[in-house]
């Protein structure tokens, strides 16, 4: 799940979890004082920045409208609503575009039309390209309803 807004985290630039933050095989539910609850259950926090947070929603069997609350170093947001689905397949997209992110193997260069998406490169003939999607099926094992 991606949450976008302002003042979501004090960490700038943003960051993802570090290996040392995965303790006893448990993903972190807080990074630098930033946490998220979905339908009252703690979510696993993967990425934080002032404008975006990425989390894995806990597996609790809920679907439909749920409440999402962000806490940034003790400051609790007003609840926002989101539609929680059992599966929500999607490709990660280049910021501000409808285009899926694709990388070129083996150098992981971002593939695209440089005239449309600055900083990208052409894939090239007979090159492997990878795209990243999410929400295609349940995780195994599933994320527990309350990881705390």
Phi and psi in degrees as GROMACS dihedral restraints (atoms count N, CA, C in turn):
[ dihedral_restraints ]
;  ai    aj    ak    al  type     phi  dphi    fc
    3     4     5     6     1  -110.9    20    10
    4     5     6     7     1   129.4    20    10
    6     7     8     9     1  -113.1    20    10
    7     8     9    10     1   127.5    20    10
    9    10    11    12     1  -121.1    20    10
   10    11    12    13     1   147.1    20    10
   12    13    14    15     1   172.7    20    10
   13    14    15    16     1  -150.7    20    10
   15    16    17    18     1  -128.1    20    10
   16    17    18    19     1   153.2    20    10
   18    19    20    21     1    54.9    20    10
   19    20    21    22     1    33.9    20    10
   21    22    23    24     1   -75.8    20    10
   22    23    24    25     1   -28.1    20    10
   24    25    26    27     1  -151.3    20    10
   25    26    27    28     1   157.9    20    10
   27    28    29    30     1   -94.2    20    10
   28    29    30    31     1    -5.5    20    10
   30    31    32    33     1   -79.8    20    10
   31    32    33    34     1   117.0    20    10
   33    34    35    36     1  -141.6    20    10
   34    35    36    37     1   118.5    20    10
   36    37    38    39     1   -72.8    20    10
   37    38    39    40     1   173.9    20    10
   39    40    41    42     1   -67.2    20    10
   40    41    42    43     1   171.1    20    10
   42    43    44    45     1  -154.3    20    10
   43    44    45    46     1   159.7    20    10
   45    46    47    48     1   -99.9    20    10
   46    47    48    49     1   173.5    20    10
   48    49    50    51     1   -64.8    20    10
   49    50    51    52     1   152.4    20    10
   51    52    53    54     1  -100.8    20    10
   52    53    54    55     1   156.0    20    10
   54    55    56    57     1   -55.1    20    10
   55    56    57    58     1   -34.9    20    10
   57    58    59    60     1   -71.4    20    10
   58    59    60    61     1   -11.1    20    10
   60    61    62    63     1   -90.0    20    10
   61    62    63    64     1    -5.3    20    10
   63    64    65    66     1   -96.5    20    10
   64    65    66    67     1   103.5    20    10
   66    67    68    69     1  -108.2    20    10
   67    68    69    70     1   126.8    20    10
   69    70    71    72     1    53.1    20    10
   70    71    72    73     1    37.2    20    10
   72    73    74    75     1    76.9    20    10
   73    74    75    76     1     6.9    20    10
   75    76    77    78     1  -101.5    20    10
   76    77    78    79     1   127.8    20    10
   78    79    80    81     1   -71.1    20    10
   79    80    81    82     1   151.6    20    10
   81    82    83    84     1   -72.9    20    10
   82    83    84    85     1   144.5    20    10
   84    85    86    87     1  -104.3    20    10
   85    86    87    88     1     3.3    20    10
   87    88    89    90     1  -152.9    20    10
   88    89    90    91     1   137.3    20    10
   90    91    92    93     1  -129.3    20    10
   91    92    93    94     1   124.0    20    10
   93    94    95    96     1    50.3    20    10
   94    95    96    97     1    39.5    20    10
   96    97    98    99     1    81.6    20    10
   97    98    99   100     1     8.6    20    10
   99   100   101   102     1  -106.8    20    10
  100   101   102   103     1   127.4    20    10
  102   103   104   105     1  -139.0    20    10
  103   104   105   106     1   162.9    20    10
  105   106   107   108     1  -138.3    20    10
  106   107   108   109     1   137.1    20    10
  108   109   110   111     1  -115.4    20    10
  109   110   111   112     1   142.4    20    10
  111   112   113   114     1  -124.8    20    10
  112   113   114   115     1   117.3    20    10
  114   115   116   117     1    57.2    20    10
  115   116   117   118     1    34.1    20    10
  117   118   119   120     1    84.6    20    10
  118   119   120   121     1    -4.7    20    10
  120   121   122   123     1  -105.8    20    10
  121   122   123   124     1   143.4    20    10
  123   124   125   126     1   -66.5    20    10
  124   125   126   127     1   137.2    20    10
  126   127   128   129     1  -100.7    20    10
  127   128   129   130     1   154.2    20    10
  129   130   131   132     1   -79.4    20    10
  130   131   132   133     1   124.4    20    10
  132   133   134   135     1   -94.7    20    10
  133   134   135   136     1   119.4    20    10
  135   136   137   138     1   -98.9    20    10
  136   137   138   139     1   -42.7    20    10
  138   139   140   141     1  -139.6    20    10
  139   140   141   142     1   139.7    20    10
  141   142   143   144     1  -134.5    20    10
  142   143   144   145     1   146.9    20    10
  144   145   146   147     1  -160.6    20    10
  145   146   147   148     1   169.4    20    10
  147   148   149   150     1   -59.0    20    10
  148   149   150   151     1   -28.7    20    10
  150   151   152   153     1  -109.6    20    10
  151   152   153   154     1    -6.6    20    10
  153   154   155   156     1  -153.9    20    10
  154   155   156   157     1   143.1    20    10
  156   157   158   159     1  -131.7    20    10
  157   158   159   160     1   136.2    20    10
  159   160   161   162     1  -116.1    20    10
  160   161   162   163     1   129.0    20    10
  162   163   164   165     1  -134.9    20    10
  163   164   165   166     1   160.7    20    10
  165   166   167   168     1  -101.9    20    10
  166   167   168   169     1   121.3    20    10
  168   169   170   171     1   -65.8    20    10
  169   170   171   172     1   139.0    20    10
  171   172   173   174     1   -67.2    20    10
  172   173   174   175     1   148.5    20    10
  174   175   176   177     1   -85.5    20    10
  175   176   177   178     1   107.1    20    10
  177   178   179   180     1  -133.4    20    10
  178   179   180   181     1     7.6    20    10
  180   181   182   183     1    82.9    20    10
  181   182   183   184     1    -7.0    20    10
  183   184   185   186     1   -74.4    20    10
  184   185   186   187     1   144.3    20    10
  186   187   188   189     1  -140.8    20    10
  187   188   189   190     1   161.7    20    10
  189   190   191   192     1    96.2    20    10
  190   191   192   193     1  -156.4    20    10
  192   193   194   195     1   -72.4    20    10
  193   194   195   196     1   126.3    20    10
  195   196   197   198     1  -130.5    20    10
  196   197   198   199     1   160.4    20    10
  198   199   200   201     1   -92.5    20    10
  199   200   201   202     1   136.0    20    10
  201   202   203   204     1  -121.3    20    10
  202   203   204   205     1   125.8    20    10
  204   205   206   207     1  -128.0    20    10
  205   206   207   208     1   131.2    20    10
  207   208   209   210     1  -106.4    20    10
  208   209   210   211     1   135.2    20    10
  210   211   212   213     1  -117.5    20    10
  211   212   213   214     1   124.9    20    10
  213   214   215   216     1  -119.5    20    10
  214   215   216   217     1   100.4    20    10
  216   217   218   219     1    50.5    20    10
  217   218   219   220     1    48.3    20    10
  219   220   221   222     1    92.1    20    10
  220   221   222   223     1   -18.0    20    10
  222   223   224   225     1   -85.5    20    10
  223   224   225   226     1   116.4    20    10
  225   226   227   228     1   -99.2    20    10
  226   227   228   229     1   129.0    20    10
  228   229   230   231     1   -74.0    20    10
  229   230   231   232     1   161.5    20    10
  231   232   233   234     1   -67.3    20    10
  232   233   234   235     1   146.7    20    10
  234   235   236   237     1   -63.4    20    10
  235   236   237   238     1   138.0    20    10
  237   238   239   240     1  -113.2    20    10
  238   239   240   241     1   156.0    20    10
  240   241   242   243     1  -105.9    20    10
  241   242   243   244     1   148.2    20    10
  243   244   245   246     1  -142.9    20    10
  244   245   246   247     1   157.6    20    10
  246   247   248   249     1   -93.4    20    10
  247   248   249   250     1   116.1    20    10
  249   250   251   252     1   -97.5    20    10
  250   251   252   253     1   126.3    20    10
  252   253   254   255     1  -119.3    20    10
  253   254   255   256     1   156.0    20    10
  255   256   257   258     1   -62.2    20    10
  256   257   258   259     1   -44.0    20    10
  258   259   260   261     1  -131.6    20    10
  259   260   261   262     1   141.6    20    10
  261   262   263   264     1  -142.5    20    10
  262   263   264   265     1    73.1    20    10
  264   265   266   267     1   -64.7    20    10
  265   266   267   268     1   136.8    20    10
  267   268   269   270     1  -163.4    20    10
  268   269   270   271     1   154.2    20    10
  270   271   272   273     1   -96.0    20    10
  271   272   273   274     1   145.7    20    10
  273   274   275   276     1   -66.7    20    10
  274   275   276   277     1   141.4    20    10
  276   277   278   279     1  -117.5    20    10
  277   278   279   280     1   152.3    20    10
  279   280   281   282     1   -61.7    20    10
  280   281   282   283     1   137.2    20    10
  282   283   284   285     1   -52.9    20    10
  283   284   285   286     1   129.6    20    10
  285   286   287   288     1    74.2    20    10
  286   287   288   289     1    12.4    20    10
  288   289   290   291     1  -132.3    20    10
  289   290   291   292     1   164.5    20    10
  291   292   293   294     1   -91.5    20    10
  292   293   294   295     1    10.8    20    10
  294   295   296   297     1   -92.8    20    10
  295   296   297   298     1   135.4    20    10
  297   298   299   300     1   -69.7    20    10
  298   299   300   301     1   144.1    20    10
  300   301   302   303     1   -74.9    20    10
  301   302   303   304     1   130.6    20    10
  303   304   305   306     1  -131.6    20    10
  304   305   306   307     1   137.2    20    10
  306   307   308   309     1  -118.0    20    10
  307   308   309   310     1   153.1    20    10
  309   310   311   312     1   -95.9    20    10
  310   311   312   313     1   133.4    20    10
  312   313   314   315     1   -91.6    20    10
  313   314   315   316     1   138.9    20    10
  315   316   317   318     1  -100.1    20    10
  316   317   318   319     1     0.5    20    10
  318   319   320   321     1   -89.3    20    10
  319   320   321   322     1    -4.1    20    10
  321   322   323   324     1    60.4    20    10
  322   323   324   325     1    23.0    20    10
  324   325   326   327     1   -65.6    20    10
  325   326   327   328     1   142.6    20    10
  327   328   329   330     1   -71.1    20    10
  328   329   330   331     1   128.8    20    10
  330   331   332   333     1   -98.6    20    10
  331   332   333   334     1   136.1    20    10
  333   334   335   336     1   172.7    20    10
  334   335   336   337     1  -175.7    20    10
  336   337   338   339     1   -88.1    20    10
  337   338   339   340     1   111.3    20    10
  339   340   341   342     1   -57.3    20    10
  340   341   342   343     1   -24.6    20    10
  342   343   344   345     1   -72.3    20    10
  343   344   345   346     1   -25.3    20    10
  345   346   347   348     1   -97.2    20    10
  346   347   348   349     1   -41.7    20    10
  348   349   350   351     1  -125.6    20    10
  349   350   351   352     1    96.5    20    10
  351   352   353   354     1   -55.1    20    10
  352   353   354   355     1   141.4    20    10
  354   355   356   357     1    92.2    20    10
  355   356   357   358     1    -3.6    20    10
  357   358   359   360     1   -95.5    20    10
  358   359   360   361     1   166.7    20    10
  360   361   362   363     1  -129.6    20    10
  361   362   363   364     1   159.5    20    10
  363   364   365   366     1   -70.8    20    10
  364   365   366   367     1   146.7    20    10
  366   367   368   369     1   -65.7    20    10
  367   368   369   370     1   -41.1    20    10
  369   370   371   372     1    87.3    20    10
  370   371   372   373     1   153.7    20    10
  372   373   374   375     1   -68.1    20    10
  373   374   375   376     1   141.6    20    10
  375   376   377   378     1    55.6    20    10
  376   377   378   379     1    34.2    20    10
  378   379   380   381     1  -110.0    20    10
  379   380   381   382     1   145.4    20    10
  381   382   383   384     1   -81.1    20    10
  382   383   384   385     1   136.6    20    10
  384   385   386   387     1  -124.6    20    10
  385   386   387   388     1   141.3    20    10
  387   388   389   390     1  -120.0    20    10
  388   389   390   391     1   142.4    20    10
  390   391   392   393     1  -124.8    20    10
  391   392   393   394     1   157.9    20    10
  393   394   395   396     1  -120.6    20    10
  394   395   396   397     1   127.7    20    10
  396   397   398   399     1  -121.3    20    10
  397   398   399   400     1   173.1    20    10
  399   400   401   402     1  -148.4    20    10
  400   401   402   403     1   158.1    20    10
  402   403   404   405     1    73.5    20    10
  403   404   405   406     1    22.4    20    10
  405   406   407   408     1   -78.1    20    10
  406   407   408   409     1   -29.2    20    10
  408   409   410   411     1  -164.4    20    10
  409   410   411   412     1   174.7    20    10
  411   412   413   414     1   -65.8    20    10
  412   413   414   415     1   147.9    20    10
  414   415   416   417     1   -75.7    20    10
  415   416   417   418     1   154.0    20    10
  417   418   419   420     1  -133.1    20    10
  418   419   420   421     1   106.8    20    10
  420   421   422   423     1   -77.4    20    10
  421   422   423   424     1   163.7    20    10
  423   424   425   426     1   -69.7    20    10
  424   425   426   427     1   154.0    20    10
  426   427   428   429     1   -71.6    20    10
  427   428   429   430     1   129.8    20    10
  429   430   431   432     1   -65.2    20    10
  430   431   432   433     1   155.2    20    10
  432   433   434   435     1   -63.0    20    10
  433   434   435   436     1   -31.9    20    10
  435   436   437   438     1  -142.1    20    10
  436   437   438   439     1    97.2    20    10
  438   439   440   441     1   -71.6    20    10
  439   440   441   442     1    -2.5    20    10
